[in-house]
Amino acid sequence: MPVKISSETTTKDFVQKIEELSGQNVHLCFQCGTCSGSCPMLEHMDFSPRKVMHIIQLELEKGLDNINTCWICASCHTCSARCPRGIDIARVMEALRQVILRKNKNYIEPSKLSEEAVKECPQIAMVAAFRKLTS
Amino acid sequence: MKVNYYPGCTLKSKAKNLEDAAIASMKKLGIEMEEVERWNCCGAVHSLADDDLIHQVASVRNLVRVKEQGGDKVLTLCSMCYNSLARANLLMRDDKEKRGTINSFMDEEIDYFGEIEVVHLLNFLENEIGWDKIREKVKVPLKDLKIAPYYGCTLQRPKEVGIEPVGSFNLMINFIEALGASVVKFPASAYCCGSYQVLGDGDAAGDAAATILNMAKTAGANVLAVSCPLCEFNLGKKQKTLLSEQKILEKIPTFYFTQLLAIALGLKPEVCRFELNEKSVVEFLKSKNYLSS
């Protein structure tokens, strides 16, 4: 779905916020798509990492409403290892999660995990998922 | 020879098979693993937000414990613990400003400057013991095993903490060869297993895991060797679900590399705690005569 660029869809200083949180210069991205080509979770993402990078460059914060990309990211760092522009994209994804998590919104609810998952999953899965997907 | 050892939470329960096999094997190789006193959870994942220092504290506190106890290096087995501790260590060594903030926040602890070396067992085996010595100590060469080496994400990325350069898998290749098994190179050695997304989006994590298992099978492997309890969960115990969802067509026995070491050193199978692996591994080992029935 196309995202319209207007004063209603853009957020002033969105790039600055993401850059402060991630420590990365998102304008270095020249849209080659290596990140998307490398991403093991791509087929489950609403928007590819490349597209998300472009949306951030355009400060289209609204364009990322209800887009699952940063929530499907498993922080595997493949994109970061391969980015020819040296951008640590995993950190950009973390910044996107943090912008939302810091509004006290959770992506998963720990209390709603199935009994089976809690019983079977290794502790590191739970600690990692709560760190990445809950506020 | 003694070495300080950080186990981490999962190795004390659901991945006791990773730990027990390592401790017994290392003893056989003349190394005593001495558990760091009063260790705590490492936090499992390194915090990637620039202003989020509070989530570095858990890892740094463990490194402080090692320093306090007079150590200069700490051995880890779990890939996620290795990654979290090694990255927190780099932060404390290289970022003066953040180091200052973290040290003054933990004012009840001694100051820490990143002086401890965080070592993964695969590096330790190569540098401190050596593949030749391991080869000499092997009692049961694993000649019927065709092992695909699997590193996952956290042993290689980011490159600053990688146990070896991205795209090179020589540590595990040399390890497998020292045990007398054959190495099956396959393209997914550093693919992501789906990681913690097993709790966030199980379908996506299942697809990521299935890709790796299918590639290992296609390459001709009959065993997958891993180092991380979360990889073992997604690529091992989850195989039953992946089969029922038809994401994979066949199981492939998945072992911690420490279990393979223990079998090859001729240790009692009890130290491998196979009951904690995916069920079919025991039958598989019996069929290859590495376990008596």
Interface residues (C-beta under 8 A of the other chain):
Chain A: E20 L21 S22 G23 P40 M41 E43 H44 N68 W71 I72 A74 S75 C76 H77 T78 S80 A81 D88 A90 R91 M93 E94 A95 Q98 Y107 I108 L113 A117 E120 C121 P122 Q123 I124 A125 M126 V127 A128 A129 R131 K132 L133
Chain B: G8 C9 T10 S13 K14 A15 C41 G43 A44 V45 S47 L48 A49 D50 D51 D52 H55 C78 M80 C81 C153 Q156 R157 P158 K159 V166 A190 Y191 C192 G194 S195 Y196 Q197 V198 L199 G200 D201 D203 A204 A205 D207 A208 T211 C228 P229 L230 E232 F233 K237
